[in-house]
Structure formats: C-alpha cells, structure tokens
Amino acid sequence: MASSSQTDLVNSAAESQSIQSSSSSSSSSPHGSASFQEGDNSIAKTVGSTAVVVMSENQQPYKMYRRRWIGMLVIISLNIATGFVWLTFNSVSKISEKWLNASLTEVNLSSMLYFAGSIATSSFSGYVFEKWGIKFALILGASLNVVGCTIRYFGSFIESTEDSHEARLTVILIGQFIAACAQPFFLNVSPKYSAVWFGDGSRAVATTIGTVSNPVGIACAMLVIPMLCSNEDGDDMPLTLLVVGIIAIATLIPTFFIPVKPPTPPSASAEIALAETREVSFMVALRTLSTNIQFWVLFLAFAISVAVFNVVTSLINQIVEPYNYSDDDAGIFGACFIAAGIVGAAASGVFVDRTRKYKEVLKSAAPLLAAGYVGFLFVVREDFFPWICLVCGFLGFISFALLPVALELGVETTYPAPTSACTSVLWLGGQTCAVVFLLVGDSLRGKSPFKDDPEDTMSTGLISIACVSTLVCFLAFFFHSPYHRMEAEAEAERLKKLGVAGDANNDIMG
C-alpha cells in the first residue's frame, strides 16, 4: 500500500544525488517507470509498489569494507555507556533512596526521565541521521551524554538532608534527563548503520550486534554498580557517578575518528540509504509510515515487548527485594537476562540472515514471550533463586531474539522510507509505553491478590505485565507485510544482469 509515497521517497533519494540541479524524466519499460538524474549514473525505478535502485554498468561492484567494524565498535561502546547512566540509581535503589533522602518513587524518576528524554529526541535523532549523517549524530549524542554525566557528578556536592533534599535531587534529575536525550542517537542507529555499511547477507547480524549492546550495557551496570556503590549510606555514590562520567568521556573520543560513509555501497538498497544521508525529506518518510497499516501493527507489538522488558529490568531489584533478595542477587538475575539474550539474539540474527524468515520468527517467539512473563509471575518467591534465574534467562533469550528481527521487519515493511525514520518511531513507541508501564507498576506497589505476599510486593504489576504481553501474540498473528527491501534488491539484481540500467540510460539521454 501507499505506493505513491514510496515513489516519492525514491525520487527524493535520487534527486539528492544530482551534482548541480536535478532534472528528472521517465521512460516506459516493461519493468516499471524510471527516472534519471544528470551528473549521476543511477536509475530509480518503481516496480509495482516496490521501489528499487538499479546500478549502472559503470558502478563498481558491491563491496563491504573492514573499516565498517570501527563504527560498529563505537556504537557498541556508546550503548554500553548509556546503560550505566540509565541504571546508576535504580540498580541500587535502596542505597539511592538513602543518599538522595528521597522515596522509591522519586528514585524511579531517574528511569522515567530516561524514557522521557528518549521520547523527546527519538524522532529528532532520525532527522539528524538523514540530514547530517551517522558520524555527526554519534558525536552529538556522545557529547550530550558527557554533559549530563558532568551535571550529575556536580550534583553530588550539593548537601542533602531529610528536610532539604530537593536541590540535589533536582540537579541529578536534570543531568539524567540531558544524558537520556543522548540515548536515541545510539539506540536507533543500528539498522541505519547496517543498511549503509553491510550487505544483504549480513545486515540482520549487524543490526543484532548494535541493538543488543544496549541491554548488554544494562547488564554490566546491574553487576558493576552494586560493587562500586556498596555502602548502605550511599557514601560511594559520588565515586560511582565519577566512574560513569569517565566512561562517558572515554566513549566520546572515538566518535571523532569513525569513517563518515563507505567509499561504495555494499548493496542496492544502500544506494538509497547513502542518498538519504544527504537530502531526503524526513517528513515525507513519516508521512509514508502514517499510511502503512502493517507498520502500525508491528509498532504496537514492538512497543509493548520493549516496554515490558525495560520495566522489568529497571525494577528487577524492587521486584525481588520484598522476597529477601539483595541488589547483588538482582544483578545476577539481570545478568541471566542478558547472557541468555545474547545467545538468543545471535541465533535469531544468523537464522534470519540465512533463511529470511523474519515473520516466522516473530510469530513463533511472541507466544513464548507471553508464557515467559506468566511464568515469571509465579517464580518470584522466596527461596526460588534458581527458578528466577532460569525464567529470566528464558525471557532474555526470547526478548533479544525478537528485538533485531522486529527492527529489520520495520525496515522491510516501510522500504524505501529512510531506515532511521521507522527505527526512530519504533523506539519512540517502546519508550512511551515504558513510561506508562513504569508509572502503573509503581502505583501498584504493595497491592496483591495473594494473601501471603510481603509488603511492597509488585505482584499486581507483574500480573499486568503478563496480561499486556499476551497482546503481542495477537498482533504478531495479524502481521503479514511483504519484504519490500528484499524484493527491491532481488529486482535490482535481476535488472542489472539484464542490462536494463544501460538501456534505460541510453533511452533517456538519447
């Protein structure tokens, strides 16, 4: 659907490749319509509802460069750094409560503001990717992260007492929000970077690596921060804030040295992606998304699954603490999430790269995800440590397996819309739902239908999470979008072999 919008996007991308002024014309062909831009040897074609780029005979063969891994390593390090900033306080919530002289609800504001900051800049980050490129976006995001961490650290010098704790809390939360505004520049970039630097046989794995690095950072934070900040009175918190700030600075420096773009595109679709980096209209892309019903089905499924995962990992220590588990235990549960998740993400990434069965993975994993959260509700009990670890591992495996698949499906569903447009909207939905779920979960603290539950239990919140996660099953069942990008690349390759590019060039210019 929305083939006219897709054609607009291709023409916009093609126009951005003109050296001086763009002039386009069309030529009839049994394969569809073509438009040619002076000063460039590429032809933009629309075949049915699928837009393709056909490379000219003079175009160099598609090639992937080793330097692509430099940018990927920088993206990984930035995502890990933002995980430390995000969970600085929530990973040691009781200690943070004492150090800030605040309530648990006020401590949870650090996570809520992190989601809010991501919401504020999610769409803007996509615009920056398209207007000024990936490198500039990463430098901007990393700089915001450093500024936010610096403000948080200086906030630790403000005196805080039970009678007057607002000043320190306010400065800390301002820094937290500024750092949160940086997250979309790292979190949303993986599909865009994969589309520009990786070929069609390795894009899913590349997206998986970049995307999974964010929850890896969360896991590292859940393990490391309790070790850095172990004093129950919070005397170690200033040192913890300093260490996190140093990590942020260390990850900023490499962003200045990553390559801007590959010398030649690694695939047919990368030709559009590289063109988008210059002048394609971001608003045209958003308009295309607004009319794509299948994208909104995927959007709801992605938003719910991401929000549920974020809430559980953000509140894991508050979920298990009423059952006599420590912050260190909560860190182990989080590590189980991530360790198993890395395996799941790697397995799904390799599987879909080889088989292209994205929809099958989505429809198979969604019911398992719902079953996992139902099981989590029943194992969060005292003296159930190994069972909690097992269920956390299962949830991590399924959640991580779904994450890169859903992001790649978003690109396939909305192609030829800019990759960063659909990715930004997907993450925007996930972070927005996370704020809502976090507020609901916090309001349900201490309420339980089970008589034997301890005070401050979050059983009712877990019931809500289990119910909401079942919606993903139904949404996955109704998702049946074609693979627009893969179809376009297959058509481009076929036309290239037939020499359509050269013929169309001669017809138009002749």
N, C-alpha and C positions, 0 to 999 in steps of 0.2 A: 504494500500500500504506500501511498504518498510518493509515487514515482516522480511527479513533477518536482517535489522538494529535493529528491535525490539528484535529479538532473541539475537543479540549481547549484547544489553543492559541488558537483563535478566541474561544472562550468566555472564556478568561483575559484576552485583549486587550479584549473587550467589557466585562467586569466592571470593568476599570481605569478606564473612562470614567464610572462612576457617581459622582454628586456626594456622596452620603452612603453608604448601604448598598446593595448590589447585590441585585436580585431578578430572576431570570430565569424565563421560561416559554417554551413552544414552541407553535407553531401549524402545522398541516398546510398544505402548499402543494404544488402540482404541481411546484414547482422545488426542494423540499427543506425542511429544518427551519429555523426562525428563532427567535432569542432576542432579547428587547428589555430594555433597562436603563432604569429610571426616571431622569429627570434628563438624558437624552441622546436624540437623535433618530436614532441609527444602529441598524441591524439587522445582526446577524451571522448569516449563513446558511451551510449546508453543502450543496453541490450535488455529489452523488456523493462522490468522495474529495477534491474541491477546495473549499476554504473561501473565501468571498468576503465582502466588506463592501458592503452596499447603502446608499447615502446617502439620506437622507430628502429630501422635497420642499423642506424649509426650509434644507437645506445649501447654502452658497454654491458657485458653480461652481469647478471645479478651476482652480488658478492657480499659476504659478511666479513667484517674486519675484526681482528683480535682486540683492537682498542675499544670495542663495544663493552668489554668487561670492566674497563676503568670506570665508566659511568655507572654500570650496574653495582660495582662495589661501593661507590659513593652513595647511591640510593639506599643500599642496604645499611650502611653506617648511619645515615640520617634517620632512617626509620627506627633503628635501634635506639638512637639518641632520644627521639621523641617519645619512645616508650618509657624511658627513665623519667622524663619530665612529667609525663602524664600520671604515673603512679607513685611519684615521690611521697605523697601523703597517704594515699589510700592503701598502699601496701603495708603501712604501719599505722593503721587508723587510730588505734588506742593511744599510741605514743603521740601522734599528731594532735589528737584531742587534748592531751595534757599540755603539749608545747604551745599550742595556739590558744589554750584556755577556752576552747570552743566545744560545741556539741558535735555529735557524729554527723548530723545533718549539715552543719557548716563545713565539716571536713569533706563531706561528699560534694560540696560545691566545687571543689578543685576538679573533680571528674566532670561534673555538669558543665562547668565553664570550658573544659577542654572540648567537650562535644559542641558547645555553643560557638566557640572560636572556629572550630572546623566548619560549622554551618555557615558562619559569616564569610569565610574566604573560599569555600569549596568551588563555587561557580567562577569566582574571580581567578582562582588558580588555573582553571581550564582556559580562561581567556588569555592569561599570561603565557601559557604553553603555546597557544596558537599565534599570539601577536609577537612575542619576543623570544620564544624558543625555550627548550628544556633547560639549558645551562643557566640562563638568566633567572628562570623560575626557581631553580635549586639554590642559587646564590641568595635570592631574596628570601626564600623560606628559611634557609640556614641562618641568615642574619637576624630575622625575627626571633628565631629560637634562642639565639645568643642574648638578644636584648631582653627577652622575657626571663631567661635564667638569671641574668645580671640583676634585674629588678627584684626577683625573688630572694636572691642572696642578700642584697642590701636590706631587704625587709626583715631579715633575721636579727639585725642590730636594733630594731625598734623594740622597746620594752613592752612586755605583755603580762597582764595580771588578770585575775578572775574578774575584777571590777572594771578593767580597762584593757580589753583585748582587740578592739575594733581596728586600731591603727595598723598593727602588724598583720592582721588577717586581711585587711583591705589591700595593702601593698602586695602581699603574697598573691592574692587572687588576681590583681591587675597583671602581675608578671606571668601568672599562669595563663591568663586569657591571651596575652600577646604571644606567648610561646605556642598556645593552642592554634592561633591563626596560621602558624607555620606548617602544621601537620598536613593539610591537603596538598601542599607543594611536594611532599614526599610520598604520601599515601596514594595520590591519584595519578602519579606519573608512570607507574609500571607498564600499563597497557600501551600508553603513548610511546614510551621509550622502546618497548618491544616491537611496536609497529614500524618504528623508524630504523632500528638497528638490527633486527633479527628477521630471518626468512620465515616463510610459512611453515617450515618443518620444525621450528624451534621457538615460535612465539609463545605458545602456551607455557612451556617450561620457563622461559624468561619472565613472563608475567607472574608465574608462580613464585619464582625466587624473589622478585622485587616485592610482591604483595605479602608474602609470608614473613619477610624480615620485620614487619611492624609488630605482629604478635610475638616474634622472637625477642624483640626488644622489651615487650611487656613481660615475658617470662624471665628475662635477665633481671629486670627491675624487681620482680617479685622475689627473686632469690638473693640479689645483691643488696638491695636497700635495707632489708631487715638485718643484714650483717653489719652494714655501715651505721645504722641507727638502732642500736640495741639497748641503749639506756632508757629505762622506763619513764624517766622525767623529760626525755627529749633533748638532753644536753648535746647529743651527737647530730641533731638536725642541721645546725649551721654548716658542719663539715660535709654532711650529705648534700646540701644544696650547692656547696662549693664544688664537690666532685662532679655533680651532674652538670654544672656550668662549664667545667673544664672539658667534659665530654662533648658538650655542645660546640665549644670553640674548636676542638680538635676535628670535628666533622665539618665545620665551615670551611676550613683551609683548603681541603682537596677540591671543593666545588669550583675553584678558580682555574683548575688545571684539566678539567674534563673536556673532551672534544665537543664542538658545537653540533656537528652532524657528520654522517658518513660521507666519504667522497662520492660514492654512487649508491643508489638504493639497493637493498637486499631482496626486494620483491616488487611485483607490480603495484600492489596496494601502497607500498612505501613511497612510491612516486607521488601519490596524492598526499600522504602524510607529510612528506617533506615540503610540498607546496603549501599545505595548510599552515605550516610553521611561519609562513610569511604574511599572507594577507586574507585568508579565507574568513568569511563573516561568521563570527561565533554565534550571533543572533540567528542567522539562517539555520545553523545546526540545531539550536534549541527549538526553533520552530518545527523542524523536521521531527524531533523527538516528541513534541507535544501531540502529533497526529498518529504516532505509532503505538497502536493498542498493545501489541505484543511486548514492546519495550516496557510499558507500564505494568504488565503482568510480572515481568522479570524484576522490575523495580520494587514492587511490593514484596516479592519473595526474598530478594537480596536485602532490602531494608530491615525486614523482620529478623532474618537469620543473623545479620551483622549486629543489630541492636541487642539481641538476646545474648550473643557471645560477649559483646562489650560489657554489658551489665553484669553478667556472671563473673567475668574476670576482674572487673573493677571492684566488685563487692564480695569476692570469694572469702576473704578473711572475716568479713562481717557475717557472712552466711554460716561459716563453720565455727566461729568463736563461741556462740552460745552452747555448743556441744563439747566444750573443753579442748578445742584445737588451738594451737598457738599460731602466731604470724609465720613462724618457720614452717609449720605444717601447711598453712595456706600457700606458702611459696612452693612447696613440693607439689601440691595439687595443681597450681598454675603451671609448674614445670611439666607435669604429666599432660596437661592440655597441649602444651607447645611441642613437647618431644614427639608425642604420637601425631600431632598435627603436621609436623614437618614430613613425617613418613607419608601421611595421607596426601599432602599436597604434592610431594614428589611423585607418588604413584599415579595420582589423577593427571598431573601435568604430562608425564611421559605417555600415559594411556591415551589421552585425547590428542596429543601431538601425532601419535601413530595411527589412531583409528578415526579421529574427527567426530567421535560420538559424544559431543557436548551435552545434547539434550538427554541422552540415555543416562549419563552420569547424574544430571540434575534430578531426573525423575526417580532414579534408584536411591539416591542419597537422602532426599527430602524426608521420606518416611522414617528412615533410620535416625535422622536428626531429632525428629519429634519423639521417637521412642527413647532416645538417649536422655532427653530432658525430663521425660516422665520417670525414667529410672533414677535420675539424679535426685528427684524429689524424695524418693524412698530410701536412698543410701545415706543421705545427710543425717546421720545419727551418731550418738556417742559410741566409741569403740568400733567404728566401721571404717577405719583408716584405709585398709587395702581395697575395700569396695569403692570408696570415694575415688581413690587413685585410678581404679580400673574404669569407672564410668567417666571420669574426667578425661582419661586417655581416649576412650571411645568417642566422646563428644569432640575432642580436639581433632581426631582423625577425620571425622565426617565434616566438621566445620571447615577445616583447612582444605579438604578435597573439593568442597563446593565453591570456596571463595574465588580462586583463579578461573574456574570453569564459568561461573556467573559473570565475571568481568569480561572474559573473552566472548561469551554469548551476547553480552551487551554490545560489543563492537560488531559482531556478526549481524545482530538484529538491526542496528542503526546505520550500517555502512551505506553510503560513503560519508556519513557525518563524521566530523573530526573525532578521533579516538578519545581525546581528553574531554569532549563535551559530554558523552554518555557516561564516562567514568566519573566525572565530577558530579553529575546528577545522581548516579547510583550511590556514591558515598555520602552525598548530601542527605539522601533518604535514610541511610543507615544511621548517621549521626543524629538526625532529628528524632527518629524513633528511639534511639538510645536515651536521649534526654527525657522523653516521655516515660519510658520504661523505668529509668532511674528514679524519677520523681514518684512514680506509682509504687515502686519497690520500697523506697524509703518511707512512704506514708503507711505501708502495710507492715512495717516492723513491729514485732510484738503481738501481732494478730495471727491466730492459728485455729483451725477447726479441730486440731488434735489436743486433747486434754493434757497429755504428758509432755508437751513441748515446753522448753525452758523460756524464761523471759528474754525478750529481744530476738526471738526466733523470726526467721524470714520465710517460714513455710508457706504462708499465703502468697507471698511474692513468687515463690518457686512454682506454686500451682498455676499462677497467672502465666508464668513463662512457659510452662508445659502446654497450656491451652493455646497460647498465641503461636507457639512453634508448629502446632498441627496445621495452621493456616498455610504454611509453606508447602505442605503436601498437595493441597488443593490447587494452589497457584501453579506449582510445577506441572500438575496434570493438564492444566489449560494452556501451557506454553507450547507453541508449535511454530515458531518463526523459522523461515528459511535461513540458510547460511549465506547471506548476501556477499560477504567479503570473499569467502572461498569460491563461490560461484563466479564472482567477478575475476578472480585470479585465474581460474580454470579457463574462462572465456578469453582472457587476455593472452594466455599462453597459447591457446588454440589459434587465435587470430595472428599472433606473432609468427607461428610456424607456417601459416598460410600466406604470409607476406602481405596481410591486409594493411599494415601500417604504411609500407612503402607505396602501395597502390593508392590509398586514400590521400597520402601526401601529394602524389603526382596529380591526382584528380583535382584537388583543391587549389594547388598552386598553378596547375597547368591551364 
